[in-house]
Amino acid sequence: VSLYLNCILFEANAAAYLFVHVGIRDGMHISSRNRKYYQMPCNTQLLPKNVYTEDTPFLHPDDVINQNLKEGTKVFVELYDKLDFDEFGFPVLSKWAFLAYRRDEKYREEREIFSEELCDAVEKFQLEKTEQSLKLKAEIERPKLERMKMIMAEQMVDENMIEKIMREAWALIKSSGALDGLVPDEEQIEIRNFFAKNYVEITEMYRLYSPVNSRGGTHELDYIELCKFLTETEILGEEHSNVILRIFGESHVRGTKSKSSIHLQLNQTEFFVALTKIAAYKYITLHRRENAKMRKRGVSASKAPIPTVPIAVETIYLEHILPVLEKMPAGSEMRAALSSTDVLLLFYQHLDQLCTVFIKYSDSNELSEESATPIGSMTAKQFGIFAKDYGFLGSEERLNRAQGAKSFLKSLVCITLREVRQVFSASQHDMFEDDTEEKKVEESDGNDLDHQELMDFSEFLEAVARLGVLKFGGALEVSEEETLSHYECIRLSIQKILRSKCTQSCPEN
């Protein structure tokens, strides 16, 4: 069908009928070049003043019906009650009628102006309608979002919480004197501000390596884990093991334990200290040593300036930490996805089923009165069992992805037990704990576990999201253009849980 809106220039009522019904039914074709349809009808009460639909306030007289309307669309034809004339006796036409009837070349400029004005009006109308639709949707979804934001409050990036953590952490570092003699006070402030600015990424890196050693906990960094962090990110090699051990011992700011003990562990605050010392060693100490060797050999030393410690910290972050995080479900991008409206509504939609799964694998046996979510916690071991039962470990399955008329099968990334432990650790929410105010949870077997070694329900939701991004976001043989969004990965993760036989066998709450 190639029926033009100017067919309305028939007797208007009949034209409206032909326009919508007969024309589409019979495949009527009316050429825009047929000049007789540009003549104004003799009966001016049948003269169209405007043509529009419920979705657009203006349809151009030259618009093709099948390109602008769908079957069943209501088209409104506004007619003149009477036609006014100007002082020269010419009819005063609406912009639509002017476009429809003033076809001579002398009217071309005015027609272009009217056409642009009406098209702008359509764009504005559609924009306002979209905004109204979004506002209406927001009002409908607002109670759901408020509930999810309350449930996930501790998982979302809170600038005030970060500032509080950094203030208390740096007070402990200052009181210990761990950086005195290495970093002047004014440079310590620069380093502290840099850690605060990049807090999410740096703490994510700490949490990704703190559970690497399966014999240790998931909330603190032991010597083996520190070495793996430095070698795998290519910050320092094994030839620097003696220096790494010394820095490991010197970075402890808690208690009076021996600083040479290899059995100690670094908490998050101490990791800040260790990272600062390592950056200074790599970019300052080694630089000076290399210059000294060159001078002994009679060779001109490097003219490159030796950086300050703050610049060394920033360099180690940009060159070694950030590139690793960009390849993993971590950092600000992951945090932004977790707090997005789409992901929160996705969690809300399946909240009851996810609560049931959490209860099955945790020690929870009651719901919070405030949020109606499980009270209790899950250990790293229990989370590992969950990940295994629901098929997140391994890469036997393949992802069927439809794209247009084609369908693709992609091998999924193999998730290891180490990565499951990393997801468990990375999902812990932020809080500051020093050695005098550690929050302990008494397990039934008598073992005391730190908060960071237990997963509550909000942390479980974040972990489900991270497993999805890890499992589906890095599908093998997938080009950059085909990479799934974080939302789509999280949706697939939840879908995987809901379709599992393990969920179907879960007892109802």
C-alpha positions as CSV (number, residue, x, y, z in Angstrom):
1,V,0.0,0.0,0.0
2,S,1.3,3.4,-0.9
3,L,-1.7,5.6,0.1
4,Y,-0.9,9.3,0.9
5,L,-2.5,11.4,3.5
6,N,-3.4,14.0,0.9
7,C,-6.1,11.6,-0.3
8,I,-8.2,13.4,2.3
9,L,-8.8,16.1,-0.2
10,F,-11.7,14.0,-1.4
11,E,-15.0,15.0,0.2
12,A,-13.5,14.9,3.7
13,N,-15.8,12.5,5.5
14,A,-15.5,10.0,2.6
15,A,-11.8,10.5,2.4
16,A,-11.3,9.7,6.0
17,Y,-13.1,6.4,5.5
18,L,-11.1,5.7,2.4
19,F,-8.0,6.8,4.1
20,V,-8.2,4.2,6.9
21,H,-10.3,1.4,5.7
22,V,-10.8,1.1,1.9
23,G,-7.3,2.2,1.0
24,I,-5.6,-0.3,3.2
25,R,-8.1,-3.1,2.4
26,D,-8.0,-2.7,-1.4
27,G,-4.3,-1.6,-1.7
28,M,-5.4,1.8,-3.1
29,H,-2.5,3.8,-4.5
30,I,-2.8,7.6,-4.8
31,S,0.1,9.3,-6.2
32,S,1.3,12.6,-4.6
33,R,1.8,13.9,-8.1
34,N,-1.9,13.7,-8.9
35,R,-2.7,17.4,-8.8
36,K,-6.5,17.1,-8.5
37,Y,-6.1,16.1,-4.9
38,Y,-4.4,19.4,-4.1
39,Q,-7.5,21.4,-5.0
40,M,-9.6,22.7,-2.1
41,P,-13.1,21.1,-1.9
42,C,-15.9,23.4,-3.0
43,N,-17.7,22.9,0.3
44,T,-15.3,24.5,2.8
45,Q,-17.0,22.8,5.7
46,L,-15.4,19.6,4.5
47,L,-12.0,21.1,4.4
48,P,-9.5,19.3,6.6
49,K,-7.8,21.5,9.2
50,N,-5.5,18.9,10.7
51,V,-5.0,15.2,10.7
52,Y,-3.6,13.4,13.8
53,T,-3.7,10.3,15.9
54,E,-3.6,9.6,19.6
55,D,0.2,9.2,19.4
56,T,1.1,12.1,17.2
57,P,-0.4,15.6,16.9
58,F,0.5,15.9,13.2
59,L,0.6,13.7,10.1
60,H,2.1,15.2,7.1
61,P,-0.1,15.4,4.0
62,D,2.6,13.6,2.0
63,D,3.1,10.8,4.6
64,V,2.6,7.2,3.3
65,I,0.0,5.4,5.4
66,N,1.7,2.0,5.7
67,Q,4.9,3.7,6.9
68,N,3.2,5.8,9.6
69,L,0.1,3.9,10.7
70,K,-0.8,0.4,11.9
71,E,-4.0,-1.5,11.4
72,G,-6.5,-0.4,13.9
73,T,-4.9,3.1,14.5
74,K,-7.5,5.8,15.0
75,V,-7.0,8.7,12.7
76,F,-8.7,12.0,13.6
77,V,-9.6,14.5,10.8
78,E,-10.3,18.0,12.1
79,L,-12.6,20.0,9.8
80,Y,-13.1,23.7,9.4
81,D,-16.5,25.1,10.7
82,K,-15.9,28.0,8.3
83,L,-13.0,29.4,6.3
84,D,-11.7,32.9,7.2
85,F,-10.2,35.1,4.5
86,D,-7.6,37.8,4.8
87,E,-7.9,41.4,3.6
88,F,-6.9,40.4,0.1
89,G,-9.6,37.7,-0.1
90,F,-7.3,34.7,0.2
91,P,-8.3,31.9,2.6
92,V,-6.4,31.7,5.9
93,L,-5.3,28.1,6.1
94,S,-3.9,26.1,9.0
95,K,-0.4,24.9,8.7
96,W,-1.6,21.4,7.8
97,A,-4.0,22.8,5.1
98,F,-1.3,25.1,3.8
99,L,1.1,22.1,3.3
100,A,-1.7,20.2,1.7
101,Y,-3.0,22.9,-0.8
102,R,-0.3,25.4,-1.3
103,R,1.8,23.3,-3.7
104,D,3.2,26.1,-6.0
105,E,6.9,26.8,-6.0
106,K,6.3,30.3,-4.6
107,Y,5.1,28.7,-1.4
108,R,8.1,26.4,-1.0
109,E,9.9,28.4,1.7
110,E,6.8,28.8,3.8
111,R,6.0,25.1,3.4
112,E,9.5,24.2,4.6
113,I,9.1,26.5,7.7
114,F,5.6,25.1,8.6
115,S,6.8,21.5,8.0
116,E,9.8,22.0,10.4
117,E,7.7,23.7,13.0
118,L,5.1,20.9,13.0
119,C,7.8,18.2,13.1
120,D,9.3,19.9,16.1
121,A,5.9,20.0,17.7
122,V,5.6,16.2,17.1
123,E,9.0,15.6,18.6
124,K,8.2,17.7,21.7
125,F,4.8,15.9,22.1
126,Q,6.4,12.5,21.9
127,L,9.1,13.5,24.4
128,E,6.5,14.8,26.8
129,K,4.5,11.6,26.4
130,T,7.5,9.5,27.1
131,E,8.4,11.4,30.2
132,Q,4.8,11.1,31.4
133,S,5.0,7.3,30.8
134,L,8.3,7.1,32.7
135,K,6.8,9.1,35.6
136,L,3.8,6.8,35.7
137,K,6.0,3.7,35.6
138,A,8.2,5.2,38.3
139,E,5.2,5.8,40.6
140,I,4.1,2.2,40.1
141,E,7.6,0.8,40.7
142,R,8.5,3.2,43.5
143,P,7.3,0.9,46.4
144,K,9.2,-2.0,44.9
145,L,12.4,0.0,44.5
146,E,12.1,1.4,48.1
147,R,11.9,-2.1,49.5
148,M,14.9,-3.3,47.4
149,K,17.0,-0.2,48.3
150,M,16.3,-0.9,52.0
151,I,17.3,-4.6,51.6
152,M,20.4,-3.7,49.5
153,A,21.4,-0.5,51.4
154,E,24.6,-2.0,52.8
155,Q,25.7,-3.2,49.4
156,M,25.4,0.2,47.6
157,V,28.3,2.6,47.4
158,D,27.9,5.1,50.2
159,E,30.3,8.1,50.0
160,N,29.7,8.9,53.6
161,M,30.5,5.4,54.7
162,I,33.7,5.4,52.6
163,E,34.8,8.7,54.2
164,K,34.1,7.3,57.7
165,I,36.1,4.1,56.9
166,M,39.0,6.0,55.5
167,R,39.0,8.5,58.3
168,E,39.1,5.8,61.0
169,A,41.6,3.6,59.0
170,W,44.0,6.5,58.5
171,A,43.8,7.5,62.1
172,L,44.9,4.0,63.0
173,I,47.7,4.1,60.4
174,K,48.9,7.5,61.7
175,S,48.9,6.3,65.3
176,S,50.9,3.3,64.4
177,G,53.6,5.3,62.6
178,A,53.7,2.7,59.9
179,L,54.4,5.2,57.1
180,D,56.5,7.7,59.1
181,G,60.0,8.1,57.8
182,L,58.8,6.9,54.3
183,V,56.1,9.4,53.5
184,P,55.9,13.0,54.6
185,D,52.7,14.1,56.3
186,E,51.5,16.2,53.4
187,E,52.0,13.3,51.0
188,Q,50.2,10.9,53.4
189,I,47.2,13.2,53.0
190,E,47.5,12.8,49.2
191,I,47.7,9.1,49.4
192,R,44.7,8.9,51.8
193,N,42.6,11.0,49.4
194,F,43.6,8.8,46.5
195,F,42.6,5.6,48.3
196,A,39.3,7.3,49.2
197,K,38.7,8.3,45.6
198,N,39.4,4.8,44.3
199,Y,38.2,3.0,47.3
200,V,35.8,0.6,45.5
201,E,38.4,-0.6,43.0
202,I,41.3,-1.0,45.6
203,T,39.2,-2.8,48.2
204,E,37.8,-5.1,45.4
205,M,41.3,-6.1,44.6
206,Y,42.0,-6.8,48.2
207,R,38.9,-8.9,48.5
208,L,39.7,-10.8,45.3
209,Y,43.0,-12.0,46.7
210,S,42.1,-12.4,50.4
211,P,40.3,-15.7,49.8
212,V,42.9,-17.2,47.3
213,N,44.6,-19.4,49.9
214,S,41.9,-22.0,50.6
215,R,43.5,-22.8,54.0
216,G,43.1,-19.3,55.2
217,G,40.1,-17.1,55.8
218,T,38.3,-15.0,53.1
219,H,38.5,-11.7,54.9
220,E,42.3,-11.1,55.5
221,L,45.4,-11.3,53.3
222,D,48.1,-13.8,54.3
223,Y,51.6,-13.8,53.0
224,I,51.0,-16.4,50.3
225,E,48.0,-14.3,49.1
226,L,50.0,-11.1,49.0
227,C,52.7,-12.8,46.9
228,K,50.1,-14.1,44.5
229,F,48.6,-10.7,44.2
230,L,52.0,-9.1,43.4
231,T,53.1,-11.7,41.0
232,E,49.8,-12.2,39.1
233,T,49.4,-8.5,38.6
234,E,53.1,-8.3,37.6
235,I,53.9,-5.7,40.3
236,L,56.9,-7.6,41.7
237,G,58.4,-11.0,40.8
238,E,59.5,-13.9,43.1
239,E,63.0,-12.5,43.1
240,H,61.8,-9.8,45.5
241,S,60.3,-12.3,48.0
242,N,62.6,-11.1,50.9
243,V,61.5,-7.5,50.4
244,I,57.8,-8.6,50.2
245,L,58.2,-10.5,53.4
246,R,59.7,-7.5,55.1
247,I,57.0,-5.2,53.9
248,F,54.3,-7.8,54.9
249,G,55.6,-7.7,58.5
250,E,56.1,-3.9,58.6
251,S,52.5,-3.2,57.4
252,H,50.7,-4.5,60.5
253,V,49.3,-1.7,62.6
254,R,47.3,-3.8,65.1
255,G,48.5,-5.1,68.4
256,T,52.0,-5.8,69.5
257,K,52.6,-9.1,67.6
258,S,56.0,-9.8,66.1
259,K,56.4,-8.0,62.9
260,S,58.5,-10.7,61.4
261,S,55.9,-13.4,61.8
262,I,54.9,-15.0,58.5
263,H,51.7,-16.3,60.1
264,L,50.1,-12.9,60.5
265,Q,47.4,-11.6,58.1
266,L,46.7,-8.1,56.7
267,N,43.3,-6.6,57.1
268,Q,42.0,-4.0,54.7
269,T,43.6,-1.0,56.5
270,E,47.0,-2.8,56.6
271,F,46.6,-3.5,52.9
272,F,46.6,0.2,52.3
273,V,49.9,0.4,54.1
274,A,51.5,-2.5,52.3
275,L,50.4,-1.1,48.9
276,T,52.0,2.2,49.7
277,K,55.3,0.6,50.8
278,I,55.3,-1.7,47.7
279,A,54.7,1.3,45.4
280,A,57.5,3.2,47.0
281,Y,59.9,0.2,46.6
282,K,59.0,-0.5,43.0
283,Y,59.1,3.1,41.6
284,I,61.5,4.9,44.0
285,T,63.9,2.4,45.7
286,L,64.5,0.2,42.6
287,H,64.8,3.4,40.5
288,R,67.6,4.7,42.8
289,R,69.3,1.4,42.9
290,E,69.4,1.2,39.1
291,N,70.8,4.7,38.9
292,A,73.5,3.8,41.4
293,K,74.5,0.7,39.5
294,M,74.8,2.7,36.2
295,R,77.0,5.3,37.9
296,K,79.3,2.6,39.2
297,R,79.7,1.3,35.7
298,G,80.4,4.8,34.5
299,V,77.2,5.0,32.6
300,S,75.0,8.1,32.7
301,A,72.1,7.5,35.1
302,S,68.5,7.8,33.9
303,K,67.3,11.4,33.7
304,A,63.8,10.4,34.4
305,P,62.6,12.1,37.6
306,I,62.1,9.9,40.7
307,P,58.4,10.1,41.5
308,T,56.9,11.0,44.9
309,V,55.2,8.2,46.9
310,P,51.6,9.5,46.0
311,I,52.6,9.3,42.3
312,A,54.1,5.9,42.8
313,V,50.8,4.7,44.4
314,E,48.8,6.1,41.5
315,T,51.1,4.5,38.9
316,I,50.8,1.0,40.5
317,Y,47.0,1.4,40.5
318,L,46.8,2.5,36.9
319,E,49.3,0.1,35.4
320,H,48.7,-3.1,37.5
321,I,45.4,-3.0,39.5
322,L,42.9,-1.4,37.2
323,P,43.7,-3.5,34.1
324,V,43.0,-6.7,36.1
325,L,39.7,-5.4,37.6
326,E,38.5,-4.4,34.1
327,K,38.5,-8.1,33.1
328,M,36.6,-9.2,36.2
329,P,33.1,-8.7,37.6
330,A,34.4,-6.0,40.0
331,G,34.8,-2.3,40.5
332,S,32.5,0.7,40.0
333,E,30.8,-0.8,37.0
334,M,29.7,-3.8,39.0
335,R,28.5,-1.6,41.8
336,A,26.6,0.7,39.5
337,A,24.8,-2.3,38.0
338,L,23.8,-3.6,41.4
339,S,22.2,-0.3,42.3
340,S,20.5,0.2,39.0
341,T,16.7,0.4,38.8
342,D,16.5,-2.6,36.3
343,V,18.6,-4.9,38.5
344,L,16.8,-4.0,41.7
345,L,13.4,-4.6,40.1
346,L,14.8,-7.9,38.7
347,F,15.7,-9.0,42.3
348,Y,12.3,-7.8,43.5
349,Q,10.5,-9.9,40.9
350,H,12.2,-13.1,42.2
351,L,12.7,-12.2,45.8
352,D,10.6,-14.9,47.3
353,Q,12.4,-17.7,45.4
354,L,15.8,-16.2,46.2
355,C,14.9,-16.0,49.9
356,T,13.9,-19.7,49.8
357,V,17.3,-20.7,48.2
358,F,19.2,-18.6,50.8
359,I,17.4,-20.3,53.7
360,K,18.2,-23.7,52.3
361,Y,21.9,-23.1,52.4
362,S,22.3,-20.9,55.4
363,D,21.5,-21.1,59.1
364,S,18.5,-18.9,58.7
365,N,15.1,-20.0,60.1
366,E,13.2,-16.7,60.4
367,L,12.4,-13.5,58.5
368,S,13.1,-9.9,59.3
369,E,9.9,-8.1,60.4
370,E,11.1,-4.9,58.6
371,S,12.2,-6.3,55.2
372,A,10.6,-9.8,55.2
373,T,14.0,-11.3,54.2
374,P,15.9,-14.1,55.9
375,I,17.8,-13.4,59.1
376,G,21.0,-15.4,59.3
377,S,24.1,-16.0,57.4
378,M,26.0,-18.4,55.1
379,T,29.6,-19.4,55.4
380,A,32.0,-19.6,52.5
381,K,31.7,-23.4,52.5
382,Q,27.9,-23.2,52.3
383,F,28.1,-20.7,49.5
384,G,30.5,-23.1,47.6
385,I,28.0,-25.9,48.0
386,F,25.3,-23.6,46.6
387,A,27.4,-22.7,43.6
388,K,28.1,-26.3,42.9
389,D,24.5,-27.5,43.3
390,Y,23.3,-24.8,40.9
391,G,25.8,-25.5,38.2
392,F,27.9,-22.3,38.4
393,L,31.1,-24.3,38.8
394,G,32.5,-25.8,35.5
395,S,31.9,-25.1,31.9
396,E,30.0,-28.1,30.5
397,E,26.9,-26.2,29.4
398,R,26.7,-23.8,26.5
399,L,24.8,-20.5,26.2
400,N,22.1,-20.3,23.4
401,R,21.9,-16.8,22.2
402,A,19.5,-15.6,19.6
403,Q,20.5,-12.6,17.4
404,G,18.0,-11.8,14.7
405,A,17.4,-14.8,12.5
406,K,20.6,-16.5,13.7
407,S,21.2,-18.5,16.9
408,F,24.6,-18.8,18.5
409,L,25.9,-21.4,21.0
410,K,28.7,-20.1,23.1
411,S,30.9,-22.0,25.6
412,L,30.6,-20.5,29.1
413,V,33.5,-19.5,31.3
414,C,34.7,-22.1,33.7
415,I,34.3,-20.8,37.2
416,T,36.7,-22.3,39.7
417,L,36.3,-22.8,43.4
418,R,38.9,-20.1,43.9
419,E,36.6,-17.7,41.9
420,V,33.6,-18.7,44.0
421,R,35.5,-17.8,47.1
422,Q,36.5,-14.5,45.5
423,V,32.9,-13.8,44.8
424,F,32.0,-14.5,48.4
425,S,34.7,-12.1,49.6
426,A,34.0,-9.4,47.1
427,S,30.3,-9.4,48.0
428,Q,30.9,-8.4,51.6
429,H,29.6,-4.9,52.4
430,D,31.9,-2.2,53.7
431,M,32.4,-1.6,57.4
432,F,35.3,-0.6,59.6
433,E,36.5,-3.0,62.4
434,D,39.6,-2.5,64.5
435,D,41.1,-5.1,66.8
436,T,39.1,-3.8,69.8
437,E,35.7,-3.8,68.1
438,E,35.5,-6.9,65.9
439,K,32.0,-8.2,65.5
440,K,32.1,-12.0,66.1
441,V,29.3,-14.5,65.3
442,E,29.2,-17.6,67.4
443,E,28.7,-20.7,65.2
444,S,27.0,-23.8,66.5
445,D,30.3,-25.7,66.4
446,G,31.9,-23.2,68.7
447,N,34.1,-21.4,66.1
448,D,34.1,-17.6,66.1
449,L,33.7,-16.1,62.6
450,D,34.3,-12.5,61.7
451,H,31.5,-10.7,59.9
452,Q,33.5,-10.7,56.7
453,E,33.6,-14.5,56.8
454,L,29.8,-14.7,56.8
455,M,27.3,-13.8,54.1
456,D,23.9,-12.3,54.9
457,F,21.0,-12.1,52.5
458,S,21.9,-8.8,50.8
459,E,25.4,-10.0,50.2
460,F,24.0,-13.2,48.8
461,L,22.0,-11.2,46.2
462,E,25.2,-9.4,45.2
463,A,27.0,-12.7,45.0
464,V,24.3,-14.1,42.7
465,A,24.8,-11.1,40.5
466,R,28.6,-11.4,40.4
467,L,28.4,-15.1,39.6
468,G,26.2,-14.2,36.6
469,V,28.6,-11.6,35.3
470,L,31.5,-14.0,35.8
471,K,29.7,-17.0,34.2
472,F,27.9,-15.3,31.3
473,G,29.8,-12.0,30.8
474,G,32.9,-13.7,29.5
475,A,31.5,-16.4,27.3
476,L,34.2,-17.9,25.1
477,E,34.3,-17.1,21.4
478,V,32.1,-14.0,22.0
479,S,33.2,-10.8,20.2
480,E,33.2,-7.5,21.9
481,E,30.0,-6.5,20.1
482,E,28.2,-9.7,21.4
483,T,29.2,-9.3,25.0
484,L,26.2,-9.4,27.3
485,S,25.4,-6.4,29.6
486,H,25.7,-6.8,33.3
487,Y,21.9,-6.7,33.6
488,E,21.5,-9.5,31.1
489,C,24.2,-11.6,32.9
490,I,22.4,-11.1,36.2
491,R,19.1,-12.0,34.6
492,L,20.6,-15.3,33.3
493,S,22.1,-16.0,36.7
494,I,18.7,-15.7,38.4
495,Q,17.1,-17.7,35.6
496,K,19.6,-20.4,36.1
497,I,18.8,-20.6,39.8
498,L,15.0,-20.6,39.2
499,R,15.2,-23.4,36.6
500,S,17.3,-25.6,38.7
501,K,15.9,-28.8,40.2
502,C,17.4,-27.7,43.5
503,T,15.1,-24.7,43.6
504,Q,12.1,-26.8,42.6
505,S,12.8,-29.1,45.5
506,C,13.1,-26.3,48.0
507,P,10.3,-26.3,50.6
508,E,8.1,-23.2,50.6
509,N,8.7,-20.5,53.3
